Amino acid sequence: MKAIILARVSTEEQITDGQSIPAQLARAREYAFKKGLQTASEYQFDESSTKDKRKKFEAVISEIQKSKEPIALIVETVDRLQRSFKESVDVGRFAKDGAG
């Protein structure tokens, strides 16, 4: 199965407190390897989940929607993925439908 890896920080504190993008990527890559997943793409960005439009996050969602086959989405913790109720519904729908 293919996988998308997402690594995100939103504050300087996260960058210096063990949640840096390189640290998240390393742990996600290790997880994918252990699970036998083939990484289709990686997204890494500094983008708040509560401010402004989330263009990079929306690119991840778009890739999932366009996938013709199930695709795993790997994030270190759920708060790296989403914060709002709307995003929870979208992610839940993808999982239920087998699109993510």
GUPAFI-827935 format. One record per atom (N, C-alpha, C, CB): atom name; x, y negated, z. Coordinates in steps of 0.1 Angstrom, whole numbers, plus 5000, padded with zeros to 4 digits. Each point is the difference from the previous one (the first is absolute). Glycine has a CB too. Layout:
N
atom CA; px X; py Y; pz Z
...
end
This chain:
100
atom N; px 5008; py 5012; pz 5000
atom CA; px 4992; py 4988; pz 5000
atom C; px 5009; py 4988; pz 5000
atom CB; px 4981; py 5012; pz 5012
atom N; px 5014; py 4977; pz 4981
atom CA; px 5007; py 4988; pz 5000
atom C; px 4997; py 4991; pz 5012
atom CB; px 5001; py 5001; pz 4975
atom N; px 5008; py 4990; pz 5028
atom CA; px 4997; py 4991; pz 5012
atom C; px 5005; py 4986; pz 4997
atom CB; px 5003; py 5020; pz 5015
atom N; px 4990; py 4971; pz 4991
atom CA; px 5004; py 4986; pz 5000
atom C; px 5005; py 4997; pz 5014
atom CB; px 4983; py 4993; pz 4982
atom N; px 5028; py 5000; pz 5019
atom CA; px 5006; py 4996; pz 5013
atom C; px 4998; py 4985; pz 5001
atom CB; px 5017; py 5019; pz 5001
atom N; px 4977; py 4977; pz 5011
atom CA; px 4998; py 4986; pz 5002
atom C; px 5007; py 4996; pz 5013
atom CB; px 4978; py 5001; pz 4989
atom N; px 5030; py 4989; pz 5011
atom CA; px 5007; py 4994; pz 5011
atom C; px 4997; py 4985; pz 5001
atom CB; px 5019; py 5018; pz 4999
atom N; px 4977; py 4977; pz 5012
atom CA; px 4996; py 4986; pz 5001
atom C; px 5004; py 4995; pz 5014
atom CB; px 4981; py 5004; pz 4984
atom N; px 5023; py 4984; pz 5016
atom CA; px 5002; py 4992; pz 5012
atom C; px 4993; py 4987; pz 4999
atom CB; px 5023; py 5010; pz 5004
atom N; px 4973; py 4984; pz 5007
atom CA; px 4992; py 4988; pz 5000
atom C; px 5006; py 4989; pz 5009
atom CB; px 4980; py 5013; pz 4994
atom N; px 5030; py 4991; pz 5014
atom CA; px 5006; py 4990; pz 5009
atom C; px 5015; py 5003; pz 5001
atom CB; px 4979; py 4998; pz 5013
atom N; px 5028; py 4992; pz 4991
atom CA; px 5015; py 5001; pz 5002
atom C; px 5002; py 5010; pz 5011
atom CB; px 5004; py 4976; pz 4992
atom N; px 4988; py 5024; pz 5018
atom CA; px 5002; py 5010; pz 5012
atom C; px 5000; py 5014; pz 4995
atom CB; px 4989; py 4983; pz 5015
atom N; px 5002; py 5020; pz 4976
atom CA; px 4999; py 5014; pz 4994
atom C; px 5013; py 5004; pz 4993
atom CB; px 4975; py 4997; pz 4998
atom N; px 5031; py 4993; pz 4995
atom CA; px 5012; py 5002; pz 4992
atom C; px 5011; py 5004; pz 5010
atom CB; px 4993; py 4984; pz 4982
atom N; px 5008; py 5010; pz 5029
atom CA; px 5011; py 5002; pz 5010
atom C; px 4997; py 5011; pz 5010
atom CB; px 5007; py 4976; pz 4996
atom N; px 4980; py 5028; pz 5005
atom CA; px 4996; py 5009; pz 5011
atom C; px 4998; py 5014; pz 4995
atom CB; px 4989; py 4981; pz 5011
atom N; px 5019; py 5024; pz 4980
atom CA; px 4999; py 5014; pz 4996
atom C; px 4990; py 5003; pz 4989
atom CB; px 5007; py 5006; pz 5022
atom N; px 4986; py 4984; pz 4974
atom CA; px 4990; py 5002; pz 4989
atom C; px 5004; py 4994; pz 4987
atom CB; px 4983; py 4999; pz 5018
atom N; px 5030; py 4999; pz 4980
atom CA; px 5005; py 4994; pz 4988
atom C; px 4995; py 5008; pz 4988
atom CB; px 5020; py 4990; pz 5012
atom N; px 4980; py 5004; pz 4976
atom CA; px 4996; py 5007; pz 4988
atom C; px 5009; py 5012; pz 4997
atom CB; px 4990; py 4979; pz 4991
atom N; px 5024; py 5019; pz 5010
atom CA; px 5008; py 5011; pz 4998
atom C; px 4998; py 5012; pz 5009
atom CB; px 5017; py 4984; pz 4992
atom N; px 4980; py 5013; pz 5021
atom CA; px 4997; py 5010; pz 5010
atom C; px 4987; py 5008; pz 4996
atom CB; px 5012; py 4987; pz 5018
atom N; px 4978; py 5005; pz 4979
atom CA; px 4987; py 5006; pz 4996
atom C; px 5002; py 5009; pz 4987
atom CB; px 4987; py 4980; pz 5010
atom N; px 5020; py 5015; pz 4980
atom CA; px 5002; py 5008; pz 4988
atom C; px 5008; py 5013; pz 5003
atom CB; px 5000; py 4978; pz 4987
atom N; px 5010; py 5021; pz 5021
atom CA; px 5008; py 5012; pz 5003
atom C; px 4991; py 5011; pz 5007
atom CB; px 5021; py 4986; pz 5003
atom N; px 4971; py 5010; pz 5007
atom CA; px 4991; py 5009; pz 5006
atom C; px 4989; py 5006; pz 4991
atom CB; px 5004; py 4988; pz 5022
atom N; px 4991; py 5003; pz 4969
atom CA; px 4990; py 5004; pz 4991
atom C; px 5006; py 5010; pz 4989
atom CB; px 4987; py 4978; pz 5004
atom N; px 5025; py 5019; pz 4991
atom CA; px 5006; py 5009; pz 4991
atom C; px 5003; py 5014; pz 5006
atom CB; px 5010; py 4980; pz 4989
atom N; px 4994; py 5019; pz 5024
atom CA; px 5003; py 5013; pz 5007
atom C; px 4987; py 5008; pz 5001
atom CB; px 5019; py 4989; pz 5012
atom N; px 4970; py 5004; pz 4991
atom CA; px 4987; py 5007; pz 5002
atom C; px 4996; py 5006; pz 4986
atom CB; px 4993; py 4984; pz 5019
atom N; px 5008; py 5009; pz 4971
atom CA; px 4996; py 5005; pz 4986
atom C; px 5009; py 5012; pz 4997
atom CB; px 4993; py 4977; pz 4993
atom N; px 5020; py 5022; pz 5009
atom CA; px 5008; py 5012; pz 4997
atom C; px 4996; py 5012; pz 5008
atom CB; px 5019; py 4984; pz 4996
atom N; px 4979; py 5014; pz 5017
atom CA; px 4995; py 5012; pz 5009
atom C; px 4987; py 5006; pz 4995
atom CB; px 5013; py 4989; pz 5019
atom N; px 4978; py 5002; pz 4976
atom CA; px 4987; py 5005; pz 4995
atom C; px 5000; py 5005; pz 4986
atom CB; px 4990; py 4984; pz 5016
atom N; px 5022; py 5014; pz 4977
atom CA; px 5000; py 5004; pz 4986
atom C; px 4993; py 4991; pz 4991
atom CB; px 5002; py 5023; pz 5008
atom N; px 4997; py 4965; pz 4995
atom CA; px 4993; py 4990; pz 4992
atom C; px 5009; py 4993; pz 4990
atom CB; px 4983; py 4997; pz 5018
atom N; px 5013; py 5000; pz 4970
atom CA; px 5008; py 4993; pz 4990
atom C; px 4997; py 4985; pz 5001
atom CB; px 5002; py 5021; pz 4985
atom N; px 5007; py 4971; pz 5018
atom CA; px 4997; py 4986; pz 5001
atom C; px 4998; py 4994; pz 4986
atom CB; px 5014; py 4998; pz 5021
atom N; px 4974; py 4997; pz 4976
atom CA; px 4997; py 4994; pz 4987
atom C; px 5004; py 4985; pz 5000
atom CB; px 4980; py 5016; pz 4998
atom N; px 5018; py 4977; pz 5014
atom CA; px 5005; py 4986; pz 5001
atom C; px 5001; py 4996; pz 5014
atom CB; px 4989; py 4995; pz 4978
atom N; px 5018; py 4994; pz 5024
atom CA; px 5002; py 4995; pz 5013
atom C; px 4997; py 4985; pz 5000
atom CB; px 5018; py 5017; pz 5005
atom N; px 4975; py 4978; pz 5005
atom CA; px 4997; py 4986; pz 5001
atom C; px 5006; py 4996; pz 5013
atom CB; px 4978; py 5002; pz 4987
atom N; px 5028; py 4986; pz 5013
atom CA; px 5006; py 4995; pz 5012
atom C; px 4998; py 4985; pz 4999
atom CB; px 5017; py 5018; pz 5003
atom N; px 4977; py 4976; pz 5008
atom CA; px 4997; py 4986; pz 5000
atom C; px 4998; py 4994; pz 5014
atom CB; px 4990; py 5003; pz 4978
atom N; px 5012; py 4984; pz 5022
atom CA; px 4998; py 4992; pz 5012
atom C; px 4987; py 4992; pz 4997
atom CB; px 5025; py 4998; pz 5006
atom N; px 4964; py 5007; pz 5000
atom CA; px 4987; py 4995; pz 4996
atom C; px 4991; py 5002; pz 5012
atom CB; px 5003; py 5004; pz 4975
atom N; px 4991; py 4985; pz 5030
atom CA; px 4991; py 5001; pz 5012
atom C; px 4987; py 5007; pz 4995
atom CB; px 5010; py 4979; pz 5011
atom N; px 4985; py 5029; pz 4998
atom CA; px 4987; py 5007; pz 4997
atom C; px 4988; py 4991; pz 5004
atom CB; px 5012; py 5022; pz 5003
atom N; px 4990; py 4967; pz 5003
atom CA; px 4989; py 4992; pz 5004
atom C; px 5000; py 4986; pz 4994
atom CB; px 5000; py 5013; pz 5021
atom N; px 5010; py 4983; pz 4971
atom CA; px 5000; py 4987; pz 4994
atom C; px 5001; py 5001; pz 4985
atom CB; px 5011; py 4991; pz 5021
atom N; px 4982; py 5000; pz 4973
atom CA; px 5001; py 4998; pz 4985
atom C; px 4996; py 5013; pz 4993
atom CB; px 5018; py 4984; pz 5003
atom N; px 4983; py 5016; pz 4984
atom CA; px 4997; py 5011; pz 4992
atom C; px 5012; py 5010; pz 5000
atom CB; px 4985; py 4986; pz 4985
atom N; px 5012; py 5027; pz 5015
atom CA; px 5011; py 5010; pz 5001
atom C; px 5002; py 5006; pz 4987
atom CB; px 4994; py 5005; pz 5024
atom N; px 5013; py 4987; pz 4967
atom CA; px 5003; py 5005; pz 4987
atom C; px 5008; py 5013; pz 4999
atom CB; px 5000; py 4976; pz 4993
atom N; px 5010; py 5025; pz 5015
atom CA; px 5008; py 5013; pz 4999
atom C; px 4992; py 5012; pz 5006
atom CB; px 5021; py 4986; pz 5002
atom N; px 4971; py 5011; pz 5008
atom CA; px 4992; py 5011; pz 5005
atom C; px 4990; py 5004; pz 4990
atom CB; px 5003; py 4992; pz 5023
atom N; px 4991; py 4999; pz 4970
atom CA; px 4990; py 5002; pz 4990
atom C; px 5006; py 5008; pz 4988
atom CB; px 4988; py 4980; pz 5006
atom N; px 5025; py 5018; pz 4991
atom CA; px 5007; py 5008; pz 4990
atom C; px 5001; py 5015; pz 5004
atom CB; px 5013; py 4980; pz 4993
atom N; px 4989; py 5023; pz 5020
atom CA; px 5000; py 5013; pz 5004
atom C; px 4986; py 5007; pz 4998
atom CB; px 5018; py 4994; pz 5018
atom N; px 4972; py 4999; pz 4986
atom CA; px 4986; py 5005; pz 4999
atom C; px 4997; py 5002; pz 4985
atom CB; px 4993; py 4988; pz 5021
atom N; px 5011; py 5003; pz 4970
atom CA; px 4998; py 5001; pz 4986
atom C; px 5007; py 5013; pz 4995
atom CB; px 4998; py 4975; pz 4998
atom N; px 5014; py 5028; pz 5006
atom CA; px 5007; py 5012; pz 4995
atom C; px 4992; py 5012; pz 5005
atom CB; px 5022; py 4988; pz 5001
atom N; px 4973; py 5012; pz 5011
atom CA; px 4992; py 5012; pz 5005
atom C; px 4988; py 5001; pz 4991
atom CB; px 5009; py 4997; pz 5024
atom N; px 4984; py 4993; pz 4974
atom CA; px 4988; py 5000; pz 4992
atom C; px 5002; py 5005; pz 4986
atom CB; px 4991; py 4982; pz 5013
atom N; px 5020; py 5015; pz 4981
atom CA; px 5003; py 5004; pz 4986
atom C; px 5005; py 5014; pz 4999
atom CB; px 5005; py 4977; pz 4995
atom N; px 4999; py 5029; pz 5016
atom CA; px 5006; py 5014; pz 5000
atom C; px 4990; py 5010; pz 4995
atom CB; px 5015; py 4994; pz 5019
atom N; px 4989; py 5015; pz 4972
atom CA; px 4991; py 5010; pz 4995
atom C; px 5000; py 5012; pz 5009
atom CB; px 5004; py 4992; pz 4977
atom N; px 5005; py 5009; pz 5033
atom CA; px 5001; py 5011; pz 5009
atom C; px 5001; py 4995; pz 5014
atom CB; px 5012; py 5014; pz 4982
atom N; px 4986; py 4995; pz 5028
atom CA; px 5001; py 4995; pz 5014
atom C; px 5015; py 4996; pz 5002
atom CB; px 4982; py 5016; pz 5007
atom N; px 5019; py 4974; pz 5001
atom CA; px 5013; py 4994; pz 5003
atom C; px 5000; py 4997; pz 5015
atom CB; px 5003; py 4990; pz 4977
atom N; px 5008; py 5014; pz 5029
atom CA; px 5002; py 4997; pz 5015
atom C; px 5005; py 4986; pz 5001
atom CB; px 5005; py 5024; pz 5005
atom N; px 4991; py 4969; pz 5006
atom CA; px 5005; py 4987; pz 5003
atom C; px 5007; py 5001; pz 5014
atom CB; px 4981; py 4988; pz 4987
atom N; px 5032; py 5009; pz 5013
atom CA; px 5008; py 5002; pz 5012
atom C; px 5003; py 4986; pz 5005
atom CB; px 5010; py 5022; pz 4992
atom N; px 4986; py 4976; pz 5021
atom CA; px 5003; py 4988; pz 5008
atom C; px 5005; py 5005; pz 5013
atom CB; px 4983; py 4985; pz 4988
atom N; px 5026; py 5007; pz 5018
atom CA; px 5005; py 5005; pz 5013
atom C; px 4989; py 5000; pz 5011
atom CB; px 5022; py 4991; pz 4994
atom N; px 4970; py 4998; pz 5007
atom CA; px 4989; py 5000; pz 5009
atom C; px 4988; py 4993; pz 4993
atom CB; px 5016; py 4999; pz 5020
atom N; px 4972; py 5003; pz 4985
atom CA; px 4988; py 4995; pz 4993
atom C; px 5000; py 4985; pz 4999
atom CB; px 4988; py 5020; pz 5008
atom N; px 5018; py 4973; pz 5002
atom CA; px 5000; py 4986; pz 5000
atom C; px 5009; py 4994; pz 4989
atom CB; px 4996; py 5000; pz 5024
atom N; px 5013; py 5008; pz 4970
atom CA; px 5008; py 4996; pz 4988
atom C; px 4991; py 5000; pz 4988
atom CB; px 5021; py 5009; pz 5010
atom N; px 4968; py 4998; pz 4991
atom CA; px 4991; py 5002; pz 4988
atom C; px 4989; py 4990; pz 5000
atom CB; px 5005; py 5024; pz 5000
atom N; px 4987; py 4975; pz 5011
atom CA; px 4988; py 4992; pz 5000
atom C; px 4997; py 4994; pz 5013
atom CB; px 4992; py 5014; pz 4981
atom N; px 5000; py 4976; pz 5019
atom CA; px 4995; py 4994; pz 5013
atom C; px 4985; py 4997; pz 5000
atom CB; px 5023; py 4990; pz 5002
atom N; px 4972; py 5007; pz 4986
atom CA; px 4986; py 4996; pz 5000
atom C; px 4990; py 5011; pz 4998
atom CB; px 5008; py 4978; pz 4991
atom N; px 4980; py 5020; pz 5012
atom CA; px 4990; py 5010; pz 4999
atom C; px 4998; py 5004; pz 4985
atom CB; px 4988; py 4991; pz 5020
atom N; px 5012; py 4999; pz 4971
atom CA; px 4999; py 5003; pz 4986
atom C; px 5011; py 5009; pz 4995
atom CB; px 4989; py 4978; pz 4997
atom N; px 5023; py 5020; pz 5007
atom CA; px 5011; py 5009; pz 4996
atom C; px 4998; py 5014; pz 5006
atom CB; px 5016; py 4980; pz 4998
atom N; px 4979; py 5021; pz 5014
atom CA; px 4997; py 5013; pz 5006
atom C; px 4990; py 5008; pz 4992
atom CB; px 5005; py 4990; pz 5022
atom N; px 4985; py 5003; pz 4973
atom CA; px 4990; py 5006; pz 4992
atom C; px 5006; py 5005; pz 4986
atom CB; px 4982; py 4985; pz 5011
atom N; px 5026; py 5006; pz 4983
atom CA; px 5007; py 5004; pz 4987
atom C; px 5009; py 5012; pz 5002
atom CB; px 4999; py 4976; pz 4993
atom N; px 5009; py 5024; pz 5017
atom CA; px 5009; py 5011; pz 5003
atom C; px 4993; py 5013; pz 5003
atom CB; px 5017; py 4983; pz 5008
atom N; px 4972; py 5016; pz 5000
atom CA; px 4992; py 5011; pz 5004
atom C; px 4993; py 5006; pz 4987
atom CB; px 4997; py 4990; pz 5023
atom N; px 4998; py 5002; pz 4968
atom CA; px 4994; py 5004; pz 4988
atom C; px 5010; py 5008; pz 4991
atom CB; px 4984; py 4981; pz 5001
atom N; px 5028; py 5014; pz 4998
atom CA; px 5010; py 5006; pz 4992
atom C; px 5003; py 5014; pz 5006
atom CB; px 5010; py 4978; pz 4994
atom N; px 4991; py 5023; pz 5019
atom CA; px 5003; py 5013; pz 5006
atom C; px 4989; py 5010; pz 4998
atom CB; px 5014; py 4989; pz 5017
atom N; px 4974; py 5006; pz 4985
atom CA; px 4988; py 5009; pz 4998
atom C; px 4998; py 5004; pz 4985
atom CB; px 4989; py 4988; pz 5019
atom N; px 5014; py 5004; pz 4972
atom CA; px 4999; py 5003; pz 4986
atom C; px 5012; py 5007; pz 4994
atom CB; px 4985; py 4980; pz 4998
atom N; px 5025; py 5022; pz 5010
atom CA; px 5012; py 5007; pz 4995
atom C; px 5009; py 4991; pz 4991
atom CB; px 4987; py 5021; pz 5002
atom N; px 5011; py 4966; pz 4999
atom CA; px 5007; py 4991; pz 4991
atom C; px 5012; py 4994; pz 5008
atom CB; px 4979; py 4994; pz 4987
atom N; px 5023; py 5010; pz 5025
atom CA; px 5011; py 4994; pz 5007
atom C; px 5004; py 5009; pz 5012
atom CB; px 4993; py 4978; pz 4993
end
